[in-house]
Amino acid sequence: MEQRNQTVMKLAQTAILAALCYVSFTYLQIKIPMPGGDATSLHIGNAFCVLGALLLGGWYGGLAGAIGMGIADVMDPIYITGAPKTFFLKLCIGLITGLVAHRIAKINESSDRAYVAKWSTIAAIAGLAFNVVADPVVGYFYKMYILGQPQQMAEVLAKWSTATTFVNAIVSTVLVSFLYNAVRPILLRSGLLTGPTGHTRPMAQ
């Protein structure tokens, strides 16, 4: 029964983070129009994907980002064709962040705040650095071979995407490092923080 309750809690938390991804991407973005009716944007949606991976584990964080920003793409006439690419990339961001944070550093097993702060930042950098490289590369081939766009247009979008994704990564890393290390002690004290295994962890004395 306890395991079931933990799963329900994590799913509810994932839904909240997915909603935050959706809202932050949809309403807090700065859209930059591109040739051919396409666009790239400055946004903080990835921050909540990474935050989910740090709080809940890679799969849940990745799904929060994939679902939240995937739906945001579907609801936007400019981005709708890129929704499958978005779903894949955001899922990967979560998985990579979760791998570093929970499989390598095991931050949920530490009560050392300096250690947790360091490795949560490293994990965020790892997940978002992947996106800086993968987003323009995957986007380039996706535009050319899936959507059939001319090579020149795909190249222009890839170059702009590299720049905006890099800016997004820097801003999101700073934001998520602050948010995670601010809310982690509160969630631990309240018993709401769950790790990748689904067990709550009380604050170490």
N, C-alpha and C positions, 0 to 999 in steps of 0.2 A: 504493500500500500504506500509506504514511504517513497519507494522508487517511482511509483506512478505519480505521486504528488509532485516530486521533483521534476519529472518530465513535463507535467502540465505547467509548472511554474516557468520552466525554461522556454516552453512554447509561447507562453504569455509574454515573457520578456522579449523573445524574438519578435513577436508581433509588434510590440511597442517600438523596438529599434527599427524594424522595417518601416513603421509609420514615420519615424524621425528621418530615416533615409529619404523617404518619399517627399516629405514636407520640405526638408532642407534643400533637396535637389530641385524641386518644382518651384518653390517660392523664394529661395534665397540665392538663386544662381544669377550670374551675369552672362547672358547668351551673346556669343560672338558669331554673327552670320558669316557663312562661307559661300564661295561660288557654287552655283548649281542648286541653290536652295537648302544646302546643308548648314550645319552649325557646330561649334564647339562651345564650351562654357567653363567659367570659373564657378566652383561650388564647393560645399563642405560635406556633401553626401557621403563620401568615402570615410569620413571621420567616424560616423556612426556604425558603419560596417566594421571598422577596426575596433571600435569600442565594444561592439557585440562579441567579437572574437576574443578580446581580452577578458571580458566578463563571463561569457558563456561557453567559450570554446570555438574552435575554427569552423565547424560545420554550422552551428547556430548563427554565428556572426556572419559567415559567408551567405547563408540563406537570407538573413535579414537584409543585407545589402543587395543581394540578387533579386529578391522579391520586391523590396521597396523601390529600388531604382529601375528595376525592370518594368514595374507597373507605371512608374513615372514616364518612362520612354514610350510605353504603349499609349499613354494618355496625351502625348505630345505629337502633333502631326509631323514635326521635323525629325524627331528621334525615333519614331515608331519602328522604322525598318532596322534600327540598330539594337532593338530590345534583346534578341538572342545573344549578341556579342556582349552586351551589358551584363546579362545574367551570368554568363560564363566567367567574365573577368572579375565581377564582384565576389562570386563564390570563391575564386582563386585567391583574392585578397584576404578573405577570411581564413581560408585554409592555411595559407602561408603564415599569417599573423599568429594563428592558433598553434601552428607547429613550433614556431620559435618560442612563444610565450609559455606554452603548457607542456610540450613534449621535450623541448631542449632545456629551457630555464626553469620550468615547473614553478611558476610564480605563485600559484595557489597553495603551494606547500611552504611558502616562506612568510615570516612575519617581519623580516628586515625591510623597512620601507625604502631604504636607499637601493637595495638589490632589486626590489619590485619596480621602483621608478626607472632604474637603468634598463632592465630587461623589457619592461612594457614599452619603453621608447624604442629600443632596438627592434622589438617585434613589429611595432607600428612602421618603422622605417623599412623593414624587410618587406612587409605586405604592400606598402605604397610604392616602394622602389620597383617592385615587380610591375605594378600598374603603369609606372612612368615608361617602362620599356615595352610592356606588352600591349598597352592600349593603342599607341600609334601603329605598331607592327601588325597586330591582329586586325585593327581597323583598316589598314591599307589593303591587306589581302581580302578582307571581308567586303570592302567597297568594290574592289576590282572583280573578284571571282564569284561572289555571291550576288551582289547587287548590280554588277555589270557597269560600274562607272568607268569613265575614261581614266587612263593611268595618270594623266596630268592633274586631274581633279583630286584623285586619291592621294597623290603626293603632296599637294597643297594642304589638304586636310590633315594628313599625317604630321606635317611639320608644325602646323598650328596646334594640333592635339598634343604633340610633345611638349610645347611651351606651356599650354594651359594645365596639362596633367602634372607637370613639374611644380608649378605654382600651387595647384591644389594639394599636392603631396606635402609640401612644406607647411602650408597653413593647417592641413588636417593633422599632421604629426604633432605640431605644437598644441592644437586644440584637444586632441584625444589624449595626449600625455597628461595635460592638466585635468581633464574631466575624469579619466580613469583613476588617477591617484587621489583625486578629491573625493570621489564617491565610493571608492573601495572600502575605506575604513567604516563608512556609514553602513554599507551593505553587509559587511562582515558582522558588525555589532547587531544588526537586525536579523541576521540569519538568512538574508536574501541572496547572498552571493553563492553561486553554484559553479563548480569547476567542470572540466570536461567529462568527469566520471558521473556528474549529476548529484554529488553530495555537497550539502552546505558545509561551510567551514567556519567555525567560530573564531573570533579574534583571539590570537595567542596572547597569553598573559606575560 
